[in-house]
Amino acid sequence: MMARKYAPLPDIDAGSLRGDLVALALMMPTPHPQGTPTLGIWQAVMSDPALSQALRDVLFAPYLNALSSILARHVEHGTIRPDNPALAHAEKFLLGSIFVEKLLTGTEANSDQLIRVMDALLLPALTSDS
């Protein structure tokens, strides 16, 4: 797992919330090669909290940190209300779709799929007035 540790991402500022999230989706790592036991890894993660934390720290931290920075900047600029409950679930919206895609369709998620989920679910939730 340490061999796939990803470096910190460059600052993302495309000028809009959607632009920033699209840029992040395009930076997400490419799907695993055919035959990689992705679902087996996730099964192990479900039963081992230490493995789950290690996976988060090693593989996902750069993307989660970038997402956090994007969201904080848009809260500061007034694009997202600071009390918007979707802020607490943004990671799940974005990263969860990667795992659900593999589970339900057998195919790896790609940036196009992440952008569709973002447009349909994450952006409306983050910019909702209620």
DSSP file (Angstrom, degrees, kcal/mol; ACC not computed):
  #  RESIDUE AA STRUCTURE BP1 BP2  ACC     N-H-->O    O-->H-N    N-H-->O    O-->H-N    TCO  KAPPA ALPHA  PHI   PSI    X-CA   Y-CA   Z-CA
    1    1 A M    >         0   0    0      0, 0.0     3,-1.5     0, 0.0     4,-0.1   0.000 360.0 360.0 360.0 -37.7    0.0    0.0    0.0
    2    2 A M  G >   +     0   0    0      1,-0.3     3,-1.5     2,-0.2     0, 0.0   0.801 360.0  66.2 -63.1 -26.6    2.8    2.4    0.8
    3    3 A A  G 3  S+     0   0    0      1,-0.3    -1,-0.3     3,-0.0     0, 0.0   0.763 102.3  47.6 -65.5 -24.1    4.1    2.0   -2.8
    4    4 A R  G <  S+     0   0    0     -3,-1.5    -1,-0.3     2,-0.1    -2,-0.2   0.238  78.1 140.2-100.6  13.3    0.9    3.7   -4.0
    5    5 A K    <   -     0   0    0     -3,-1.5     2,-0.3    -4,-0.1    54,-0.2  -0.357  47.1-136.4 -59.7 130.9    1.1    6.6   -1.6
    6    6 A Y        -     0   0    0     52,-1.3     3,-0.1     1,-0.1    -1,-0.1  -0.710  10.4-122.0 -96.4 141.2    0.0    9.8   -3.4
    7    7 A A        -     0   0    0     -2,-0.3    -1,-0.1     1,-0.2     0, 0.0  -0.303  45.0 -79.5 -71.5 159.6    1.8   13.1   -3.1
    8    8 A P        -     0   0    0      0, 0.0    -1,-0.2     0, 0.0    55,-0.1  -0.289  52.4-116.8 -57.0 147.1    0.0   16.2   -1.9
    9    9 A L        -     0   0    0     53,-0.3     3,-0.1     1,-0.1    15,-0.0  -0.525  27.5-104.4 -84.2 153.3   -2.1   17.8   -4.7
   10   10 A P        -     0   0    0      0, 0.0    -1,-0.1     0, 0.0     2,-0.0  -0.343  54.3 -78.1 -67.5 159.9   -1.4   21.3   -6.0
   11   11 A D        -     0   0    0      1,-0.1     2,-0.6     2,-0.0    55,-0.0  -0.350  47.5-144.4 -59.3 138.9   -3.7   24.0   -4.8
   12   12 A I        +     0   0    0     54,-0.1     2,-0.2    -3,-0.1     8,-0.1  -0.942  35.8 148.7-111.9 120.4   -7.0   23.9   -6.8
   13   13 A D        +     0   0    0     -2,-0.6     4,-0.1     6,-0.1    -2,-0.0  -0.662   3.2 160.5-150.7  90.9   -8.7   27.1   -7.7
   14   14 A A        -     0   0    0      2,-0.4     3,-0.1    -2,-0.2    -1,-0.1   0.401  64.3-103.2 -92.9   1.1  -10.6   27.0  -10.9
   15   15 A G  S    S+     0   0    0      1,-0.1     2,-0.3     2,-0.0     3,-0.1   0.308  94.8  54.1  98.2  -9.9  -12.7   30.1  -10.1
   16   16 A S  S  > S-     0   0    0      1,-0.1     4,-2.6    63,-0.0    -2,-0.4  -0.981  83.4-113.9-150.0 159.5  -16.0   28.3   -9.1
   17   17 A L  H  > S+     0   0    0     -2,-0.3     4,-2.4     2,-0.2     5,-0.2   0.943 119.2  45.9 -59.5 -48.0  -17.1   25.5   -6.8
   18   18 A R  H  > S+     0   0    0      1,-0.2     4,-2.9     2,-0.2     5,-0.2   0.930 112.4  51.1 -62.3 -44.4  -18.0   23.3   -9.7
   19   19 A G  H  > S+     0   0    0      1,-0.2     4,-2.3     2,-0.2    -1,-0.2   0.898 110.8  48.6 -59.6 -41.1  -14.7   24.1  -11.5
   20   20 A D  H  X S+     0   0    0     -4,-2.6     4,-2.1     2,-0.2    -1,-0.2   0.919 113.2  46.6 -65.1 -43.7  -12.8   23.2   -8.4
   21   21 A L  H  X S+     0   0    0     -4,-2.4     4,-2.6     2,-0.2    -2,-0.2   0.875 111.8  50.9 -68.7 -36.7  -14.6   19.9   -7.9
   22   22 A V  H  X S+     0   0    0     -4,-2.9     4,-2.4     2,-0.2    -1,-0.2   0.930 109.5  51.1 -63.6 -44.4  -14.2   19.0  -11.5
   23   23 A A  H  X S+     0   0    0     -4,-2.3     4,-0.9    -5,-0.2    -2,-0.2   0.905 111.0  48.8 -59.4 -41.1  -10.5   19.7  -11.3
   24   24 A L  H >X S+     0   0    0     -4,-2.1     4,-0.9     1,-0.2     3,-0.8   0.931 109.7  51.2 -63.9 -45.5  -10.3   17.5   -8.2
   25   25 A A  H >< S+     0   0    0     -4,-2.6     3,-0.7     1,-0.3    -2,-0.2   0.881 107.9  53.1 -59.4 -37.9  -12.2   14.7  -10.0
   26   26 A L  H 3< S+     0   0    0     -4,-2.4    -1,-0.3     1,-0.2    -2,-0.2   0.719 107.4  52.5 -71.3 -19.9   -9.8   14.9  -12.9
   27   27 A M  H << S+     0   0    0     -4,-0.9    -1,-0.2    -3,-0.8    -2,-0.2   0.597  81.9 114.3 -88.8 -12.5   -6.9   14.5  -10.5
   28   28 A M  S << S-     0   0    0     -4,-0.9    83,-0.1    -3,-0.7    -3,-0.0  -0.246  81.0 -92.2 -58.3 147.7   -8.3   11.3   -8.8
   29   29 A P        -     0   0    0      0, 0.0    -1,-0.1     0, 0.0     3,-0.1  -0.214  45.1 -99.6 -63.1 153.1   -6.1    8.3   -9.5
   30   30 A T        -     0   0    0      1,-0.1    80,-0.1    -3,-0.1    79,-0.1  -0.303  51.9 -83.4 -67.2 156.0   -6.9    6.1  -12.5
   31   31 A P        -     0   0    0      0, 0.0    -1,-0.1     0, 0.0     3,-0.1  -0.167  54.1 -92.4 -58.3 154.9   -8.9    2.9  -11.9
   32   32 A H        -     0   0    0      1,-0.1     3,-0.1    -3,-0.1    76,-0.1  -0.328  52.9 -88.7 -65.6 150.2   -7.0   -0.1  -10.8
   33   33 A P    >   -     0   0    0      0, 0.0     3,-2.2     0, 0.0    -1,-0.1  -0.199  57.8 -79.9 -58.5 152.6   -5.8   -2.5  -13.5
   34   34 A Q  T 3  S+     0   0    0      1,-0.3     0, 0.0    -3,-0.1     0, 0.0  -0.255 119.1  25.9 -52.2 134.4   -8.2   -5.2  -14.6
   35   35 A G  T 3  S+     0   0    0      1,-0.3    -1,-0.3    -3,-0.1    -3,-0.0   0.289  80.2 139.9  93.4 -10.9   -8.1   -8.1  -12.1
   36   36 A T    <   -     0   0    0     -3,-2.2     2,-2.8     1,-0.1    -1,-0.3  -0.500  62.2-121.1 -65.6 133.1   -7.0   -6.1   -9.1
   37   37 A P     >  +     0   0    0      0, 0.0     4,-2.1     0, 0.0     5,-0.2  -0.271  54.3 153.3 -76.9  59.4   -8.9   -7.5   -6.2
   38   38 A T  H  > S+     0   0    0     -2,-2.8     4,-2.2     1,-0.2     5,-0.2   0.911  70.9  48.0 -55.6 -48.9  -10.5   -4.1   -5.3
   39   39 A L  H  > S+     0   0    0     -3,-0.3     4,-2.0     1,-0.2    -1,-0.2   0.855 109.5  54.5 -65.2 -32.9  -13.6   -5.6   -3.7
   40   40 A G  H  > S+     0   0    0      2,-0.2     4,-2.1     1,-0.2    -1,-0.2   0.896 107.1  50.7 -64.3 -39.8  -11.4   -8.0   -1.6
   41   41 A I  H  X S+     0   0    0     -4,-2.1     4,-2.4     1,-0.2    -2,-0.2   0.925 110.6  48.8 -62.4 -44.1   -9.5   -5.0   -0.3
   42   42 A W  H  X S+     0   0    0     -4,-2.2     4,-1.9     1,-0.2    -1,-0.2   0.846 107.7  54.7 -68.3 -31.8  -12.7   -3.3    0.7
   43   43 A Q  H  X S+     0   0    0     -4,-2.0     4,-0.9     2,-0.2    -1,-0.2   0.926 110.1  46.7 -64.2 -43.2  -13.9   -6.4    2.4
   44   44 A A  H >X S+     0   0    0     -4,-2.1     4,-0.7     1,-0.2     3,-0.6   0.895 109.7  54.2 -63.9 -40.0  -10.7   -6.5    4.5
   45   45 A V  H >< S+     0   0    0     -4,-2.4     3,-0.7     1,-0.2     7,-0.3   0.875 102.3  58.4 -61.4 -37.8  -11.1   -2.7    5.2
   46   46 A M  H 3< S+     0   0    0     -4,-1.9    -1,-0.2     1,-0.2    -2,-0.2   0.806 113.1  38.1 -63.5 -29.1  -14.6   -3.3    6.5
   47   47 A S  H << S+     0   0    0     -4,-0.9    -1,-0.2    -3,-0.6    -2,-0.2   0.452 112.5  59.0-102.9  -0.5  -13.3   -5.7    9.2
   48   48 A D    <X  -     0   0    0     -4,-0.7     4,-2.4    -3,-0.7     3,-0.3  -0.841  55.6-172.6-134.2  97.0  -10.1   -4.0   10.1
   49   49 A P  H  > S+     0   0    0      0, 0.0     4,-2.3     0, 0.0     5,-0.2   0.838  89.4  54.5 -58.1 -34.0  -10.2   -0.4   11.5
   50   50 A A  H  > S+     0   0    0      2,-0.2     4,-2.3     1,-0.2     5,-0.1   0.907 109.4  46.9 -67.8 -40.2   -6.4   -0.1   11.4
   51   51 A L  H  > S+     0   0    0     -3,-0.3     4,-2.7     2,-0.2     5,-0.2   0.896 110.7  53.6 -65.3 -40.0   -6.3   -1.0    7.7
   52   52 A S  H  X S+     0   0    0     -4,-2.4     4,-2.1    -7,-0.3    -2,-0.2   0.928 110.9  45.3 -59.6 -46.1   -9.1    1.4    7.0
   53   53 A Q  H  X S+     0   0    0     -4,-2.3     4,-2.8     2,-0.2    -2,-0.2   0.894 112.3  51.7 -66.2 -39.6   -7.2    4.2    8.7
   54   54 A A  H  X S+     0   0    0     -4,-2.3     4,-2.9     2,-0.2     5,-0.3   0.912 109.2  50.3 -63.6 -42.0   -4.0    3.3    6.9
   55   55 A L  H  X>S+     0   0    0     -4,-2.7     4,-2.3     2,-0.2     5,-1.3   0.916 112.5  47.3 -62.4 -43.0   -5.8    3.3    3.5
   56   56 A R  I  <>S+     0   0    0     -4,-2.1     5,-1.4    -5,-0.2     4,-0.3   0.933 116.0  44.3 -62.2 -46.2   -7.3    6.7    4.3
   57   57 A D  I  <5S+     0   0    0     -4,-2.8    -2,-0.2     3,-0.2    -1,-0.2   0.877 122.4  35.5 -67.7 -39.0   -3.9    8.1    5.4
   58   58 A V  I  <5S+     0   0    0     -4,-2.9   -52,-1.3    -5,-0.2    -3,-0.2   0.917 131.8  18.1 -85.7 -46.3   -1.9    6.6    2.6
   59   59 A L  I  <5S+     0   0    0     -4,-2.3     4,-0.3    -5,-0.3    -3,-0.2   0.865 129.1  33.5 -98.3 -40.8   -4.1    6.8   -0.5
   60   60 A F  I >><S+     0   0    0     -5,-1.3     4,-2.6    -4,-0.3     3,-0.6   0.654  88.2  90.8 -98.1 -15.7   -6.9    9.2    0.1
   61   61 A A  H 3><S+     0   0    0     -5,-1.4     4,-2.9    -6,-0.3     5,-0.3   0.874  86.5  51.9 -52.8 -45.6   -5.4   11.9    2.3
   62   62 A P  H 3> S+     0   0    0      0, 0.0     4,-1.8     0, 0.0   -53,-0.3   0.893 114.7  43.0 -60.5 -36.7   -4.3   14.2   -0.6
   63   63 A Y  H <> S+     0   0    0     -3,-0.6     4,-2.4    -4,-0.3    -2,-0.2   0.879 115.5  47.7 -76.3 -38.9   -7.8   14.1   -2.2
   64   64 A L  H  X S+     0   0    0     -4,-2.6     4,-2.5     2,-0.2    -1,-0.2   0.888 112.5  49.9 -68.8 -38.2   -9.6   14.6    1.1
   65   65 A N  H  X S+     0   0    0     -4,-2.9     4,-2.2    -5,-0.3    -2,-0.2   0.908 111.5  48.7 -65.0 -41.5   -7.3   17.4    2.1
   66   66 A A  H  X S+     0   0    0     -4,-1.8     4,-2.5    -5,-0.3    -2,-0.2   0.920 111.6  49.7 -64.1 -42.8   -7.9   19.1   -1.3
   67   67 A L  H  X S+     0   0    0     -4,-2.4     4,-2.7     1,-0.2     5,-0.2   0.921 110.1  51.0 -61.2 -44.0  -11.6   18.7   -0.9
   68   68 A S  H  X S+     0   0    0     -4,-2.5     4,-2.5     1,-0.2    -1,-0.2   0.905 111.1  48.1 -60.4 -42.2  -11.5   20.2    2.6
   69   69 A S  H  X S+     0   0    0     -4,-2.2     4,-2.3     2,-0.2    -1,-0.2   0.912 111.7  49.9 -65.2 -42.6   -9.5   23.2    1.3
   70   70 A I  H  X S+     0   0    0     -4,-2.5     4,-2.0     2,-0.2    -2,-0.2   0.945 113.5  45.2 -59.8 -49.0  -11.9   23.7   -1.6
   71   71 A L  H  X S+     0   0    0     -4,-2.7     4,-2.0     1,-0.2    -2,-0.2   0.912 111.9  51.5 -65.2 -42.7  -15.0   23.6    0.6
   72   72 A A  H  X S+     0   0    0     -4,-2.5     4,-2.5    -5,-0.2    -1,-0.2   0.910 109.9  50.1 -60.9 -42.1  -13.4   25.9    3.3
   73   73 A R  H  X S+     0   0    0     -4,-2.3     4,-1.9     1,-0.2    -1,-0.2   0.903 111.5  47.9 -63.4 -40.3  -12.6   28.4    0.6
   74   74 A H  H  <>S+     0   0    0     -4,-2.0     6,-1.8     2,-0.2     5,-1.7   0.776 110.5  51.3 -75.9 -24.7  -16.1   28.4   -0.8
   75   75 A V  H ><5S+     0   0    0     -4,-2.0     3,-1.1     4,-0.2    -2,-0.2   0.928 110.8  49.5 -67.9 -46.3  -17.6   28.7    2.7
   76   76 A E  H 3<5S+     0   0    0     -4,-2.5    -2,-0.2     1,-0.3    -1,-0.2   0.859 112.6  47.2 -60.1 -37.0  -15.3   31.7    3.3
   77   77 A H  T 3<5S-     0   0    0     -4,-1.9    -1,-0.3    -5,-0.2    -2,-0.2   0.504 116.6-113.2 -85.3  -4.1  -16.4   33.2   -0.1
   78   78 A G  T < 5S+     0   0    0     -3,-1.1    -3,-0.2    -4,-0.4    -2,-0.1   0.513  85.5 117.6  87.8   4.7  -20.1   32.6    0.6
   79   79 A T  S   <S+     0   0    0     -5,-1.7     2,-0.4    -6,-0.2    -4,-0.2   0.858  82.3  35.2 -69.5 -34.7  -20.7   30.0   -2.1
   80   80 A I  S    S-     0   0    0     -6,-1.8    -2,-0.3    -9,-0.2    -1,-0.2  -0.972  91.5-119.3-121.0 132.9  -21.6   27.5    0.6
   81   81 A R    >   -     0   0    0     45,-0.5     3,-1.7    -2,-0.4    -5,-0.1  -0.487  20.5-131.1 -67.0 138.6  -23.4   28.3    3.8
   82   82 A P  T 3  S+     0   0    0      0, 0.0    -1,-0.1     0, 0.0    -7,-0.1   0.761 107.3  50.3 -64.8 -22.9  -21.2   27.5    6.8
   83   83 A D  T 3  S+     0   0    0      4,-0.0    -2,-0.1     3,-0.0     3,-0.0   0.262  76.8 132.2 -97.3  12.4  -24.1   25.6    8.5
   84   84 A N    X   -     0   0    0     -3,-1.7     3,-1.6     1,-0.2     4,-0.4  -0.504  51.6-148.7 -67.2 119.9  -24.9   23.5    5.4
   85   85 A P  G >  S+     0   0    0      0, 0.0     3,-0.9     0, 0.0     4,-0.3   0.709  90.5  73.5 -65.1 -18.7  -25.2   19.9    6.6
   86   86 A A  G >> S+     0   0    0     39,-0.3     3,-1.5     1,-0.2     4,-0.7   0.757  80.7  73.1 -66.5 -22.6  -23.9   18.6    3.3
   87   87 A L  G X4 S+     0   0    0     -3,-1.6     3,-0.7     1,-0.3     4,-0.3   0.877  92.8  54.5 -58.0 -37.0  -20.4   19.8    4.3
   88   88 A A  G <4 S+     0   0    0     -3,-0.9    -1,-0.3    -4,-0.4    -2,-0.2   0.634 115.6  39.1 -71.6 -12.7  -20.2   16.9    6.8
   89   89 A H  G <> S+     0   0    0     -3,-1.5     4,-2.4    -4,-0.3    -1,-0.2   0.351  80.8 103.5-118.9   4.0  -21.0   14.4    4.0
   90   90 A A  H <X S+     0   0    0     -3,-0.7     4,-2.4    -4,-0.7     5,-0.2   0.885  82.0  52.6 -59.3 -41.1  -19.0   15.8    1.0
   91   91 A E  H  >>S+     0   0    0     -4,-0.3     4,-2.8     1,-0.2     5,-0.7   0.919 110.3  48.7 -59.1 -42.9  -16.3   13.1    1.4
   92   92 A K  H  >5S+     0   0    0      1,-0.2     4,-1.3     3,-0.2     5,-0.4   0.896 109.8  52.0 -66.3 -40.4  -18.9   10.4    1.3
   93   93 A F  H  X5S+     0   0    0     -4,-2.4     4,-0.8     3,-0.2    -1,-0.2   0.952 119.8  33.9 -57.4 -50.3  -20.6   11.8   -1.7
   94   94 A L  H  <5S+     0   0    0     -4,-2.4     4,-0.5    -5,-0.2    -2,-0.2   0.969 128.9  31.0 -76.2 -55.2  -17.4   12.0   -3.7
   95   95 A L  H >X5S+     0   0    0     -4,-2.8     3,-1.0    -5,-0.2     4,-1.0   0.843 112.2  62.7 -77.1 -32.9  -15.4    9.0   -2.5
   96   96 A G  H 3X<S+     0   0    0     -4,-1.3     4,-2.4    -5,-0.7     3,-0.3   0.851  94.7  62.1 -60.7 -33.3  -18.4    6.7   -1.8
   97   97 A S  H 3X S+     0   0    0     -4,-0.8     4,-2.0    -5,-0.4    -1,-0.3   0.808  96.2  60.8 -64.7 -27.5  -19.4    6.8   -5.4
   98   98 A I  H <> S+     0   0    0     -3,-1.0     4,-1.3    -4,-0.5    11,-0.5   0.928 111.1  38.3 -62.4 -44.8  -16.1    5.2   -6.4
   99   99 A F  H  X S+     0   0    0     -4,-1.0     4,-2.2    -3,-0.3    -2,-0.2   0.865 113.9  53.5 -78.0 -36.9  -16.8    2.1   -4.3
  100  100 A V  H  X S+     0   0    0     -4,-2.4     4,-3.0     1,-0.2     5,-0.4   0.890 104.8  56.2 -65.8 -38.7  -20.5    1.9   -5.1
  101  101 A E  H  X>S+     0   0    0     -4,-2.0     4,-2.5    -5,-0.2     6,-0.7   0.938 110.7  43.6 -58.2 -48.3  -19.8    1.9   -8.8
  102  102 A K  H  X5S+     0   0    0     -4,-1.3     4,-1.3     4,-0.2    -1,-0.2   0.912 116.2  48.1 -63.9 -43.1  -17.5   -1.1   -8.6
  103  103 A L  H  <5S+     0   0    0     -4,-2.2    -2,-0.2     1,-0.2    -1,-0.2   0.914 120.9  33.7 -65.1 -45.0  -20.0   -2.9   -6.3
  104  104 A L  H  <5S+     0   0    0     -4,-3.0    -2,-0.2    -5,-0.2    -3,-0.2   0.820 134.6  20.7 -86.2 -32.3  -23.1   -2.3   -8.3
  105  105 A T  H  <5S-     0   0    0     -4,-2.5    -3,-0.2    -5,-0.4    -2,-0.2   0.601  91.2-125.7-113.7 -14.7  -21.8   -2.4  -11.9
  106  106 A G  S  <<S+     0   0    0     -4,-1.3     2,-0.3    -5,-0.7    -4,-0.2   0.493  76.0 109.4  80.3   2.0  -18.5   -4.3  -11.6
  107  107 A T  S    S-     0   0    0     -6,-0.7    -1,-0.3     1,-0.0    -2,-0.3  -0.816  73.6-109.4-111.5 152.9  -16.7   -1.4  -13.3
  108  108 A E        -     0   0    0     -2,-0.3     2,-0.1   -76,-0.1    -9,-0.1  -0.545  35.5-114.0 -76.7 141.9  -14.2    1.1  -11.8
  109  109 A A        -     0   0    0    -11,-0.5     2,-0.2    -2,-0.2    -1,-0.1  -0.420  34.7-167.5 -69.1 150.6  -15.4    4.6  -11.4
  110  110 A N     >  -     0   0    0     -2,-0.1     4,-2.3   -80,-0.1     3,-0.2  -0.767  40.2 -88.4-130.3-180.0  -13.6    7.2  -13.5
  111  111 A S  H  > S+     0   0    0     -2,-0.2     4,-2.5     1,-0.2     5,-0.2   0.861 124.6  56.1 -62.7 -35.5  -13.5   11.0  -13.5
  112  112 A D  H  > S+     0   0    0      1,-0.2     4,-2.1     2,-0.2    -1,-0.2   0.921 109.2  46.5 -61.6 -42.6  -16.6   11.3  -15.8
  113  113 A Q  H  > S+     0   0    0      2,-0.2     4,-2.2     1,-0.2    -2,-0.2   0.903 111.9  51.1 -66.0 -41.1  -18.6    9.2  -13.4
  114  114 A L  H  X S+     0   0    0     -4,-2.3     4,-2.6     1,-0.2    -2,-0.2   0.902 109.6  50.4 -62.5 -40.4  -17.4   11.3  -10.4
  115  115 A I  H  X S+     0   0    0     -4,-2.5     4,-2.8     2,-0.2    -1,-0.2   0.890 108.9  51.6 -66.3 -39.0  -18.4   14.5  -12.2
  116  116 A R  H  X S+     0   0    0     -4,-2.1     4,-2.4     2,-0.2     5,-0.2   0.924 112.3  45.9 -63.0 -43.6  -21.9   13.1  -13.0
  117  117 A V  H  X>S+     0   0    0     -4,-2.2     4,-2.8     2,-0.2     5,-1.2   0.917 113.0  50.9 -63.7 -42.8  -22.3   12.2   -9.3
  118  118 A M  I  <>S+     0   0    0     -4,-2.6     5,-3.0     3,-0.2    -2,-0.2   0.928 112.7  45.0 -60.3 -46.3  -21.0   15.6   -8.3
  119  119 A D  I  <5S+     0   0    0     -4,-2.8    -1,-0.2     1,-0.2    -2,-0.2   0.886 119.7  41.0 -66.2 -38.7  -23.3   17.4  -10.6
  120  120 A A  I  <5S+     0   0    0     -4,-2.4    -2,-0.2    -5,-0.2    -1,-0.2   0.827 136.2   3.6 -80.1 -32.4  -26.4   15.4   -9.6
  121  121 A L  I  X5S+     0   0    0     -4,-2.8     4,-1.8    -5,-0.2    -3,-0.2   0.779 123.2  47.3-122.7 -53.1  -25.8   15.2   -5.9
  122  122 A L  I  ><S+     0   0    0     -5,-1.2     4,-2.7     2,-0.2     5,-0.2   0.953 111.7  45.7 -69.8 -51.0  -22.9   17.0   -4.3
  123  123 A L  H  ><S+     0   0    0     -5,-3.0     4,-2.1     1,-0.2    -1,-0.2   0.933 114.1  48.1 -60.5 -47.3  -23.2   20.4   -5.9
  124  124 A P  H  4 S+     0   0    0      0, 0.0     4,-0.5     0, 0.0    -1,-0.2   0.903 114.0  48.3 -59.7 -37.5  -27.0   20.7   -5.4
  125  125 A A  H >< S+     0   0    0     -4,-1.8     3,-0.7     1,-0.2   -39,-0.3   0.917 113.3  46.3 -67.8 -42.0  -26.6   19.7   -1.8
  126  126 A L  H 3< S+     0   0    0     -4,-2.7   -45,-0.5     1,-0.2    -1,-0.2   0.801 118.2  41.2 -71.2 -28.2  -23.7   22.1   -1.1
  127  127 A T  T 3< S+     0   0    0     -4,-2.1    -1,-0.2    -5,-0.2    -2,-0.2   0.315  83.8 127.2-104.6   8.0  -25.5   25.1   -2.7
  128  128 A S    <   -     0   0    0     -3,-0.7   -47,-0.3    -4,-0.5    -3,-0.0  -0.375  53.3-146.9 -64.5 141.7  -28.9   24.4   -1.4
  129  129 A D              0   0    0      1,-0.2    -1,-0.1    -2,-0.1    -4,-0.0   0.597 360.0 360.0 -84.7 -12.0  -30.5   27.4    0.4
  130  130 A S              0   0    0    -46,-0.0    -1,-0.2     0, 0.0    -2,-0.1   0.484 360.0 360.0 -94.2 360.0  -32.4   25.3    2.9
